[in-house]
Amino acid sequence: MTRLLFTLLTLSVAFSAAAQSDSLYSLEEVVVTANRFSQKQINTGKVMTVIKRNEIENSPFLSIGELLSRQAGITIIGANNSPGANMDVYMRGAGTGNLLMLIDGLPAYDVSTIRETFDINFIPLGEIERIEILKGGQSTLYGSDAVAGVVNIITRTNDSKKPSARLHVQQGSYNTNTVDLSSSGKVRGLKYKMQYMRSSSDGFSSAIDSTRKAGFDRDGFHQQFAMAQLGSASDEKWGWRTTAQWNRYTNGVDQTAYEDAKDYTAASENLMVSGGITRRFEKATIHANVSMNNTLRNYLDDSTFLNGFGKFLRNNYKGRSMIAEVYGNYRFSDKFRLFAGFDQRWLNTDQVFISVSDFGIYESKLNSDSAKINVSSLTSSLVYNSEKGLNIELGGRLNFHSRYGKNATFTFNPSYVVNNKWKFAYNLSSAFKAPTLYQLYDGVSGVISLKPETSITSELSVEFIGSKHVFGQATVFNRVIKNGIDYDYSIYKYFNYGEQNAKGIELEIGYRNEHVQFNLNYTLLKSEVTTTKFEFDAGFFTYLAVGDTTYSQLFRVPASSLNANAGWQINKKVHVSIYQRLAGKRYEPVFGSEPKELKPYATTDVFAEYQIGKRVLIYGAMRNAFNANYQEVYGFATRGRNFITGLRFSLN
């Protein structure tokens, strides 16, 4: 790993030395996530990463989870497991659920899960125009869950002036097949877009067969996605858009680590409907949006053999969320801009758990008539941009929660640009994560008196932007979470523990010209939790609280990781790229025992595409080219060497 890191850094230095400096690498990049209005990236001091459309186009063989895993500070556990596996999103060492997922700027939840995390399996990569990743505490702008940052998935809109259609077909290892068809156009002042995608895979066993002789069955995957979008063709003063998208997938599930299940299946379904209106004035812009998100998850295990005494298992989860918001910005002058907004969120869930065992039938329910909350929020921030390079953002948010009352957050973010070459920034912010519906209302584990997790994050970054060829950024951060929510094994209840301390370093460097592009990022993390210590009492067959303990919280997340990507545009028709990931050792939590160490691993992906005329493009990819054998989750399999071929056809 050290040798490879040295080689890549040497190449980076060589590219840097060859770079010209007559233009800026990222000065003209316009982003919307940092302050919730469009501005050039140089005018915000927040740490941001933008995944552009061309990078998405050059990664058609990836899922959104794999693409996000390539970014500094982000780990997606499950992205390389069997198709349909849960993808847990971790940012900067924070636990899952402390990163907020946005879709077109609106929060996306699955309130039926323990941590209310949105399932990114529901978002096909081909639907995405770009992704803006904003790090640090962002609850002042986006509310609950934005403790470590936000990921804003910006979907594709109709950008063609006449009717067009696209076809994307893909086939690969494990008998994986995908067909994606979309159409868009403009009719009488309206623009529309429609998309349908169908994908299937025979997959492989989710659990690892350690004997290689047990005959574990394959856990397959089947998915359908449909989307319809309608909006105004012109939005000079008034603009509107409405979108509906539906996704359903089924996949096989295994019992647990190293244990197969023959008839264990999961079905997940999501329906999102959103609409928005924008009014533009000479110095102001006002937005009004509403979004409804319904998720249904069903688990059924009627295998002839279940673990332990079990004979039958069925879980049904329904989660519903609705968000309505009004916000806008007003430009006092070229230097001062004010942002202000109000939003209202409603969340509820219905859950049914049934199991049959030698002890009889056990059933538990959680009903939406009691398992519901609503949150009201007021937010505002003032942004100052001077001609001499000084930028400052100062903001605050007040939240009113129907269960625990009110809390407030703030952000203070100054930055300074030196000679249009270097940007120095500091960010001090607070954030919070509200207790989830399950943690509040579950009949066994829920505690309605739980407090929200609160955090303070400070980060310092320096960014080089003085070249059209070279980009470099270094960031250090520190985050302290108070009132973190943990599980008490002695009384089987959730509770608020002491605190979590996380710190880290992120390094990024990139080079690009007309023919070559190179990117490298490295992340180093440390995270510790101080909480109650539990010990197992064999005599009473239970756990006892025996004081406090401090331990590393980086379960499944590597303390150090490196991602490198190099691409070459050989000529107008041929593009090739190679991607390398190195992940350090990780630890898997094990109930009632010491954590298991997972060994470091390295994977390599190779991609090539060929343009045939103006309308047809063919490509091929080999993932995990050296067939690395590793685990992201203890006892569960990851993909070995596998291949994908595809074709894209565009009719304009």
N, C-alpha and C positions, 0 to 999 in steps of 0.2 A: 504494500500500500504506500509506504514511504517513497519507494522508487518511482511509482507511477505519479504520485503527487509532485515529486521533484520534476519529472519530465513535463507534466502539464504546465506547471508554473514557468518552466523555462521557455516553453512555446509561447505562453502568454506574454512574457517579457519581450520575446523576439517580435511578436506582433505589435506590441506597444511601441517599440522602437521604430518600427516601420510606418507607424500611423501618421497621417497628415492632420493638421489642426485648423483647417480653414472653415470648418463648420462644426456644429455641435451634435453630439451623439443622440441626445434625448431632449434637447430644449423644446422642440416643437411637438413633442408627444402630448396630446390632450387627454386628460383623464377626468372622470366624474366621481369616483368613489371617495377620493381624499376629503372633499369638502361638500359633496352633494351638488356641485354645479361644475360646469365645464371650465377647465383651466389648464394651462400648460404645466407639465409635471415639475418644471424648474421652480414654479411659484409655490410649491408646498414642501414643507420640511418633513413630511411623513415618509416612512420607509415603504416603498411600493415596488411591486414587480408586475409587469404587464406582459401577458402571453398574447401575442398578436395573432391575427388570422393566418398569416403565412406559416407560422410555427405550427398551428393546428392543422393546416393543410398538409404540412410535411410530416405529420404524425398520425395518419389515418388508421394505423394498426394498433393504436393505444386506446385505452379507456380514459375517461376523465380522471380517474384515480391514479393511473400510471403517469399521466401528464403532470398532475399536481405534485406527485412524489419527486419529480425532477427539480423542484424549486427549493431554494434555500429555506431551512427552518420548518419544512413540512414533511410529515411522514404519513402515508396512507396504509394502514395495516389491513390486509385483505386484497389489495390491488392485484397481487400476483397469485392469489389462491384460486380455487376452483371457480368457474363462472357462477355469478350470482351471490358469491360470498359477501357477507357484511363488510363494508369499507368504513373503518373507523379513522376519522381525520384528526391528526394531532398537529398543533403548531407550537413551536418554541417550547416544547416540554410540558405544555399544559395538558390536562386530561381531556379526553374526548368530551365534547359538549361545550368546551370553552372557546371554540371558533364558530363564528356565525356565518352560515351560508346564505348568500343573497342570490336571487334570480331577478335580473333586471332591476337591481337596487332595492328589492323588497325581501325581507327576511323569509326564509323557507324553513319550516319545522316539520317534524313528525312527532306530535305530542303524545303518541301512544307508546313511545320507547322510554326507557328509564331516564336517559339524558336528553330526550327530545331532539336528537340529531337527525337531520334530513338525509335520506338515502340517496347518494349520488349515482347509484345504479339507474335512477330514473332519468338522468340527463345524458342523452347520446352526444358524443363528441361532435358529430356532424351538424348539430343544431346551434353550436356555439360560434359567435362572432369573435369574441375576445374574453379574456379573464383578467380582472384587476384584483391583485392581492394586496391588501392593506394590513400592515402589521402594527402591533401595539394595542393598548386598550382603546377601543372605539365605541364604548357604550354611549358617549355623549352624542354621537351622530346616529347610532343604530340600536341602542337599547341593550336588552339582556343578551347574554352569551358572547358578546364581542370582547372577551377578556384578553385573548391572545391576538385577535385580529379578525378580519372578515375576508371572505372570498366572494367576489361579485362576478357571477356568471352572466355575461351579456349575450343574449340570444341573437341569432341572425334575423335581420329584417329584410324586407323587399327593397333592393337597391337597383333594380332594373327598370328601364323606362318602357320596355315592351314585354309581353308574355315570354316566359322562359321556363325551361324544365331541366332537371338534373337527375341522373341515375347513377347510383353508386352500388356496386356489387362487390362482395368480398368473400373469400373462401380460405380456410386455413386448417391447421392441425386440430385434432380432436373432432373432426368433421364439423367445423365451425363455418356457418354460412350466414351472410347478412345481405339484405336488399334494402336500399334506402332510396326513396323516390320523393322529389319535391318539385313544386311548381309555384311561380310567383308572377305578378304582373300588376298593371294599373288599368282600372276601368272607371271612366266618368268621375274623376276626382277621388277615387278610392284606390288604395293599394292592398293587395292580398298576398298571402303566402300559405301554402298547404304542404304538409309533409307526412309521409308514412314510412315506418321502418319496421322490419321484421328480422329477428336474429334467432339462431338456434345453435346449440353445441352439444355433442355427446358428453363433453367434459371428461373428468377423471375423478377418482375417489377423493373426496374432501379430506378424509382422515388417512394418515399414513399407515400402510400395511407393513409393520416392522418385520414380519416374517417373510413377506413377499409370497406367501403360499396360502393366505387366508381367503383369497378370492373376493376381495372387496369390490363392490359394483361401482360403476361410473355414476357420478352425480351430474346429470345433464342440466341444460338451461334453455329456456324458451322465452322470448320477449317480443312484445309488440308496442309500438309507439305511434301516436297520431297527434297532429298539431294543426290548428287553424288560426290564422291571424288576419285581422282586418283593421285598417287605419286610414287616416286622411293622407292624401297624396301630397298636400302642401301644408306646412305648419309654420308659416311666417308669423302669424299672429295667434291663431288657434291650431292646436294639433291634438289628435286623439288616437288611441290604439287599444284594441281588445284582443286577448289571446286566450285560447283554451288548449290545454294539452293533457293527454291521457297516456298512461304507461302501465303495462302489466307484465310481470315476469314470474315464472315458476322455476324452481331449482331444487335439486336433490340435496339433502342434509344428512350428515352422519351424526352418530350419537355424541361422541366426545373425542378427545385426543386418542389416536391409535385404535379407535373402535368404530366399526362400520354399522350402518343401519340400512336395511333393504328397502323399506317402504316409508322412509321419513321424507316428507316434501314440505316445501314452503311456497306460498303464493303471496305476492305483494302487488298492490295496485294503488296508483296515485292519480288524482285528478286535480289540476290547478287551473283556475279561471281568474284572469286579472284584466283590469281596464284602467285607463288613465287619461286625463285631460291636461293639456298644457296651454297656458295663456302667456304670451310674450308682450312686454311693454318696452318702451325705449330704454328704461333703466332697471327693469325688474322682470322676473319670470316666476310664475306661480304654477305649481303642480298639484293635482289631486288624483290619488290612486286608491284602488281597492283590490285586494287579492284574497281568494279563498283557496284553501289547500286541504284536501281530504285524502287520507291514507288508510288503506285496509291491508292488514297482514294476517295470514292464516297459516298455522303450523299443524300438521297432522302426522302422527306416527302410529300406524297400526301394524307395525312389524310383528312377526311371530315371536321375536325376542327383543325385549327392551332391557336397558341396564337395571341391575338390582331387582326389585320386586315389581317393576312396572310392566303393564300389559297393554295400555292404550294411553295416548296423549293427544289432546287437541287444545290449541290456543288461538283465540280470535282477538285481534286488536284493531280498534278504530280510533283514529285521531283526526280532529278537525281544528283548523285555525282560520281566523279571518283577521285581516289587517286593513284599516282605513287610515289614510294620512293626507294631510295638506301641508305643503311646505313651499318655501320660495326664497329668493335672494334679491336683494336690492343693492345696486351700485351707486353709492354716494358720490364717488369720484373714481379716477383711475387708480387710486391708492386704497380706498376703503370699500369693503363689500360686507353686507350683513346677511346672514342666513338665519331663518327661523322656521319652526315647524311644530305641528301637533300630530300625534298618532294614537290610535286606539286599537288594542289587540284583544281578541276573544279566543280562548282555547278550551277544548273539552275532549274527553276520551271515554270510550266504552271498552271494557276488557273482560273476557271470559276465559278462565283456565279450568280444564277438566282433565283429570288423570284417573286411571283405573289400575289398581295394584292388588297384591295379596291382602292388603289391609282394607280394601274396599274402594269406594268412589270418593274422590276429593274434588270439590268445586269451589272456586272463588270468583267473585265478580267485582268490577269497578264500573259504576254507572255515571253517565255524563250529567245526570241531574245533581250530583254532588261533586264529581271530579271536574271542576271547571273553574277558570279564573278569567279575569280581565285586567288589563294594564293600560293606564292612560299616561301619556308623556308629553312634556313641553321641552323643546330644545332650541338653543340659539347659539350662534357663534359669530364673532367679528374677525374678519380677515383683512390684514394690511399687507400690501405689496408696494415697496418703494422702487424707484428707478435705480437706486444705488445698490440693490441686491438684498435688502433686508425684507424678510417676510415673517409675519407673526399671525398666529391663530390663537384666539382665546375663546373658549366656549363652555357651556354648562347645560345640564339636563336634569329635570325633575320628574320622577316617576311615581305613580300612584298605583299600588298593587292591591287587588281586592282581598288578599290574604294577609300579607305582612305589613301593609301600610306604604309609607313613602321612603324613598332614598334619592340621593343626588350624586351626579358624577361631573367631572370637569376635564378639560384638556388645555394644555398650554404648550404651544409648538412654535418656537422661533427658529428661523434658518437664515443663512447668509450666503450669498453667491459671490465668489471672488473672481473677478476678471472673466466671467462667463466660462470658467474652467473647473472650479471646485465649488461644491456646495457642502456647507457644514450645517448640521441640524441637531436640535435637541427636542425631545418630546417627553413631557410629563403628563400622565393621564391616569384617571381612575376608571374602573369598569365594574360590572356586576353580572352575576348569573343568578337568576331567580330559581328557587326550588321548582322541580318539575311536578307535573300532576301526579305521577307515580310516587315520587318522594313525599308528597304532601298527603295523598289520599288513599294509598294502598292499604287494604284492610289489615295486613300483617305488619308491613314495614313502614308505612307512612306516618309522618309526624307533622301535624298542621302548624306547629309552632316554629318550624325551621326558618332560619334567617337566610337571606341571600348571601352567596359568596361575593365578597368585595375584593378589589385588587388595586394596587398602585404599581404602575409600570413607568420606568424611566429608560430612555434609550438615547444613544449618541451615535450619529452616523456621519461619515464623510464620503462624498461621491465625486468622482471625476467625470466631467461631462464636456471637456474642452476639445473633443475630437469627433469627427464624423465616423471614425473607425473604431475607437477604443472606448470602453466603458469600464469603470471600476467602482466598487462600493464596499465599505467596511462598516459594520454595525455592531455595537455592544449593547446589551439590554439587561435589565434586572426587573423582576416582577415578584411581588409579594401578595399572596392571596390570604385573606382572613376569612374565618367562618366557613372554611371549605366543608363540603358535605361528604360524610363517610358513613360506613355501615357498622353498627355495633353488633358483633357476633354473639355477645352474651345475652342481649335482650331482643335481638333480631329487629332492630329499629335503625333508621337513619338518624344522624346527629351532626352537629356542627363541631368540627375539630379545630385545633389551634391555628396552624398556618402552613402555607407552602411557599418555599423560596426557590425561584428559578433564575438562572442567569445564563448568558451565552454570547457567542460570537458568530457572526455571519459574514463571510467574505464572498464577493462576486466579482468576476472579471469577464469581459467579453470583447471580441474583435470581429469586425465585419467589413467587407468591401464588396465589390460587385460580384465576385466569384466565390469568396470564402467567408464562412461564419464560424466562430468558435466561442463557446460559453463554458464557464467553470464556476461552480459554487461549492463552498465548504461550510459546514455547520458544526459547532462544538457546543454541547449543552451540559448543564448540571442542574438537577432539580431534586429538592429534598422536601419531605413532608414531616411535620411534627403532629402526632395524633396519639390516640389511645392504643396501648399495647394489649393484645389478647393472647392468652395461653389456653391450650386445650386441656380440660380436666377429664381424664379417661374414666374416673370413678363416677362422675355425674353425666358423662357424655355431653359436655357442653363447653363453651368458651367463657373464660373469666377475664374481666378487665384488671390488669395488674400495673397500672401507671401509664406513663407516656413513653413513646419511642420516636426516634427520627430515622428515616430510611430514604433511600433514593426512590424517586417516583417515576423514573424513566422506564416503566414497564413496556416492553415491546418496541420502544423507541431507542434508536442508537444514540449514544452520547456523541459520536462523531460520524459524519457522513459526507461523501463527496459525489458530485454529479458533474460530468463533463460531456459536452456534445460538440461535434465538428461536422460541418456540412460544406459540400462543394457543388457549385453550379458549373458542371463541366462544360456545357454549352447550352444553347437555348432549349434543348430538348431533354437533357439528362441532368438529374440531381441525385447525389448520394450523400448519406450521412451515417455517422456512427455515434453511439451513445454508450457511456460507461457510468455505472453506479457502484459505489463502494459503501457498505454499511458496516459499522463497528459492531461489537458484541452488544447483545440486548439481554434483558431478563424477563422471563414469563412468570407472572404471579400464579402460585399454586395454593389452593385452599388448604389450610391446615398444615402447610409444609414450607420449606425454604424455596425461594424462587429458583427456577431452572435457567441456566445460562444458555443462550442461543448464540452460536458461533458467528463471527463476521462472515460476510459474503461479498462477492463481486459478480455483477452481471453485465453483459454486453449485448446491445441491439444494433443491427445493421439494416439500413433502409436504402432503396433505390427506386427512382421513378423515371418514366420515359413519356414525353409528350408526343402524341401522334396527331399532327395537324393542330387545329384550334379547339377541337371539341372532345378529343379522347385522350385520356391519360391512364397508363397502366403502371402498377407498382408491385414491389415485393419486399418483404421484411423477414428477417430471422431474429427472433427474440431469444435471449439467453443463449447466445451463440455457442458458448463453451460448456453448456449443459451443467451449470453450477447446481449443486445439491444443497439447499438451505431451507430454513423454516422462518416464516414471519410470525406464525402462531404455533406454539408448541404442540406437536403431534398432528399438525395438519399440513397437507402437501402444497407445494408451489409448482408452477409450470416448469418443466424441463425445456430443452431446446424445442422450439416450435416455429412454424412457418405460416405466413399469411401472404396471399396475393389478392390484388384488387383492380378494379377498373372504374373510372369515373367518366361519365359521358354528359356533356352539357349541350343543350339545344337552345340557342338564343334567336 
